[in-house]
Amino acid sequence: MNDCEPLAIFTPSGKRGRVPAGTTVLDAARALGVDLDSVCGGRGICSKCQCAPLYGAFPKHGVTVAPDALSPVNAVETRYDEKRGLKPGRRLGCQARILGDVVIDVPPESQLHRQVVRKAAEARAVEMDPATRLLLVEVASPDLHAPSGDLERLNAALAAQWGLPPARPSLPVLARLQAALRKGGWQVTVALHRDRDDAAARILDLWPGFFEGPLYGLAIDLGSTTIAAHLTDLATGEVHASAGAMNPQIRFGEDLMSRVSHAMLNPGGAAAMTAAVRVALNDLADGLAVQAGVDPRQIVEATLVCNPVMHHLALGIDPVELGQAPFALASSDALDIAAADLGLVSINPAARAYVLPLIAGHVGADAAAVALSEAPEQSDDLVLIVDVGTNAEIILGNRARVLACSSPTGPAFEGAEISSGQRAAPGAIERVRIDPATGEPRFRVIGCDLWSDAPGFAEATGATGVTGICGSGIIEAVAEMRMAGLLDGSGLIGSAEATGCARIIPEGRTHAYVLHDGRAAGGPLIAVTQGDVRAIQLAKSALYAGARLLMDRIGVDRVDRVVLAGAFGAHVSPLHAMVLGMIPDVPLDKVRSAGNAAGTGARIALCSRAARRLIEGNVRRIEKVETAVEPRFQEHFVAANALPHATDPFPELARVVQLPELAFNAGPGEGGRRRRRG
């Protein structure tokens, strides 16, 4: 190129270069590595290459753009504008030709790798680079003198028009090829899947002529208790519908080891659990398609994140080896498989599924997805990331080093194994406050924004009633009891005499605290029992002990900040979590919720091939700590039974709340307050 050739400058990328006069804007963008989309390959059909030329003086770029810097609007652009409409000032990049120095703005909707902000609170973005794309291909018609198959000519066209290697269709797709080509006048739109540049290309589906789509994918977070799925546009990253369901495997066991035991002790037990979860996955996919009004045929991809036991059961692998040391995985690598191999048959028959890599025998793809979402390897400070469910995945690290472990917290945090516990549903108590002077509670239930002491509460909850207490509710209730002096540091509930609270009632040789008595109206008595407190203590001790093991391995006693992920993080206040000693002591403003980080990681992997390669590499660098064989786990577990902790100081917590220093004896009517600090 020489200086006589026009200078093309593209914004917002800032890329520039000289191109021969008469070059289309689309070809110039491709030559300069500019992100400008096109499905139709420059035929003026898809409009994905829309751009906005800018005219006038641009001192910043050192150019002045004349009104005739681009060729006049041609017949193709005029026809498109008449039929579908172009925004004022827009041109089709495949039709507009560069005749002089020009500045071209590429709007967000025309960028192939559109930026999707991962979370509103953060600026980090993900470039859209899905494994499956729509491509319009113009195929040569058959020639009697040069006989070749339609598939061979389609692949020749893919090579000539898109620079792609030969692609393989499934047999049902191949069976539709000839009719589609002839109906489309030798033009066909293919859904082409390529997980990585050096991988084989697959034709997942095809449509006659120009098919605008869109294509969709499912991002699935398969938990041991609940399953969440998000129907996502593969071109924009937009979530069109989300849904959740209980994992039907619960009937085989609440926790993971119960399910492994079921597989060990019952012939065909693993296969029964696999079949149950696959039915649930298909039901979710069906429901999402109906909810969004989407043809299931257009759902061509899925990503799956889950813990190792769920991973093996979803794939139809017996999890027996995960129930005994050394906790060997059948495979820890990422998998690119047919979605039908996961039993996902209610979406496109040729759809592909990407299963994120596992970190270790008890640290799964869900933890890898959290790591992808939260990027601890890019953190300058030491961050502790906690994703709590029936099993807790814990990640600790910064730019220098990242560690991970899993800790068996059990189902108490989700309301299970609690005397009045229930899953999060309308009518369940989810927020609790206790007046430290009177011991009187007030609470909120799911489905009603009013507190229980507000006028109109009874009427507002008339349809659902007050039915029980969910995970966030029991956590706040126990923490509030500790702050109100109804519960001592060892976790013992004091008697009515010792606490001066009439809401404490005897329960055998222990006591219980009444949150709500609905028996007069035919409702339940909802109380926090000593057994409930012990269940929470066991769960939080396992969580804290796992975090403490990672801190030991790095050689620190404190972390800089804490990220709470999952439903736990979204619904539990940092103050109450710290009062219980669920998380290490940090300033409360250094604790934040990340929402469903595992689901976010699944969506990132669905939308970006680069993100898949990133987490595959990062997983190999994460140091794994196996809590089941760590000698100090039991020591940390026992010390963490106290509320908040037997030995670790909580100076940041002491800045915001003064916990009563008291002890209750187990005997009826004995014990009481020693003294109150502050």
Disulfide bonds with the S-S distance in Angstrom:
none
